[in-house]
Amino acid sequence: MKGKNQKEQKSKLIVIASDHAGRSVKEKVEQVLLDLKYPYEDLSITNKKDDDYPDFAKVVSEEVSHDKSKLGILVCGTGIGMSIAANKFKGIRAALCHTKKEALLSREHNDSNILVLPGKYSEAKINSKEIVKAFLSAELKDKRNIRRVNKIKRFEN
């Protein structure tokens, strides 16, 4: 799977969303995407105190699930709820990442297609730029990891 050039990678549309607890990190993510010249679409429905993270996970996961050329980024308070909700959708491999290394390995080893970030309680709030850059720059690598991802895909209904 290695070998895509940077132009091909940047042609992927990135769909993003957050609930109210992840809004500030989502805004940092938007700036990173602008700086890196990645096309993106914010699918956040609202950012009110009473919004629910599953609604945001659903809209992003459906987009990524139906269009393999898209990647997603989700943000909620801890990132746990978004991860759980997103991974309920067929074809989604959402990875909650707190570090640049986790983001890189989530793509290289697990072919993650949605990056989940915590909006609170983590170094990810401070290092979101490096985490997003690592996620976007990596891709599934070597036959061993492809074999493992294919096994995961067989678990889906």
Secondary structure, DSSP 8 states (H G I E B T S, - for coil): -TT--HHHHHTS-EEEEE-GGGHHHHHHHHHHHHHHT--EEE------TT--HHHHHHHHHHHHHH-TT-EEEEEESSSHHHHHHHTTSTT--EEE-SSHHHHHHHHHHH---EEEEESSSSGGGTSHHHHHHHHHH----SHHHHHHHHHHHHT--
